[in-house]
Amino acid sequence: MPETTILLCLCTCPDAASAQRLAETLVGERLAACVNRLPGVLSTYRWQDKVQTDGEELLLIKTTAERFEALKARLLALHPYELPELIALPVERGHATYLDWVRTHSTD
């Protein structure tokens, strides 16, 4: 049987409070094994035909491919943005013991 694919998901939040709330919920509900919060991110983007720059907090979310759809549904339900960023990247290599820990801690 093939190993469960690990994903690294990226999501920006408008402030520390919403980032903390999302991180605690995703880990608490076992939708993610770990969420790192990176404050001080500046994002420049086009929204409603205007170029904008805002300070944000970036979440680095470690989960499995099997948990992604549930994670996405929960994140979209809780996120304060009208159109939240959620990008999932497959982890091709890593410390095997750590990857096993992610698999174990992002399952029901």
For each residue, the residues with C-beta under 8 A, 3 or more apart:
1:
2:
3: 103
4: 64 65 66 103
5: 64 65 90 91
6: 62 63 64 65 90 91 94 99 102 103
7: 61 62 63 64 65 68 88 89 90 91
8: 60 61 62 88 89 91
9: 32 59 60 61 62 63 68 71 86 87 88 89
10: 58 59 60 61 85 86 87 88 89
11: 22 58 59 61 75 79 84 85 86 87
12: 41 43 56 57 58 59 84 85
13: 16 18 19 22 56 57 58 59 79 80 81
14: 18 54 56 57 80 81
15: 18 19 57
16: 13 19 20 37 39 57
17: 20 21
18: 13 14 15 21 22 57 79 80
19: 13 15 16 22 23 37 39 57 59
20: 16 17 23 24 37
21: 17 18 24 25 78
22: 11 13 18 19 25 26 35 59 75 78 79
23: 19 20 26 27 35 37 59
24: 20 21 27 28
25: 21 22 28 29 31 74 78
26: 22 23 29 31 32 35 61 63 71 74 75
27: 23 24 30 31 32 33 34 35
28: 24 25
29: 25 26 74
30: 27 67 105 106 107 108
31: 25 26 27 63 67 70 71 74 106
32: 9 26 27 35 61 62 63 67 71 106
33: 27 62 63 101 102 103 104 105 106
34: 27 61 62 102 105
35: 22 23 26 27 32 59 60 61 62
36: 59 60
37: 16 19 20 23 57 58 59
38: 41 57 58 59 60
39: 16 19 57
40: 55 57
41: 12 38 55 56 57 58
42: 53 54 55 56
43: 12 53 54 55 56
44: 51 52 53
45: 51 52 53
46: 49 50 51 52
47: 50 52
48:
49: 46
50: 46 47
51: 44 45 46
52: 44 45 46 47
53: 42 43 44 45
54: 14 42 43
55: 40 41 42 43
56: 12 13 14 41 42 43
57: 12 13 14 15 16 18 19 37 38 39 40 41
58: 10 11 12 13 37 38 41
59: 9 10 11 12 13 19 22 23 35 36 37 38
60: 8 9 10 35 36 38
61: 7 8 9 10 11 26 32 34 35 71
62: 6 7 8 9 32 33 34 35 102 106
63: 6 7 9 26 31 32 33 67 68 71 102 106
64: 4 5 6 7 67 68 102 103 106 107
65: 4 5 6 7 68 90
66: 4 107
67: 30 31 32 63 64 70 71 106 107
68: 7 9 63 64 65 71 72 88
69: 72 73
70: 31 67 73 74
71: 9 26 31 32 61 63 67 68 74 75
72: 68 69 75 76 86
73: 69 70 76 77
74: 25 26 29 31 70 71 77 78
75: 11 22 26 71 72 78 79 84 86
76: 72 73 79 84 86
77: 73 74
78: 21 22 25 74 75
79: 11 13 18 22 75 76 84
80: 13 14 18
81: 13 14 84 85
82:
83:
84: 11 12 75 76 79 81
85: 10 11 12 81
86: 9 10 11 72 75 76
87: 9 10 11
88: 7 8 9 10 68
89: 7 8 9 10
90: 5 6 7 65
91: 5 6 7 8 94 99
92:
93:
94: 6 91 98 99
95: 98 99
96: 99 100
97: 100 101
98: 94 95 101 102
99: 6 91 94 95 96 102 103
100: 96 97 103 104
101: 33 97 98 104 105
102: 6 33 34 62 63 64 98 99 105 106
103: 3 4 6 33 64 99 100 106 107
104: 33 100 101 107
105: 30 33 34 101 102
106: 30 31 32 33 62 63 64 67 102 103
107: 30 64 66 67 103 104
108: 30
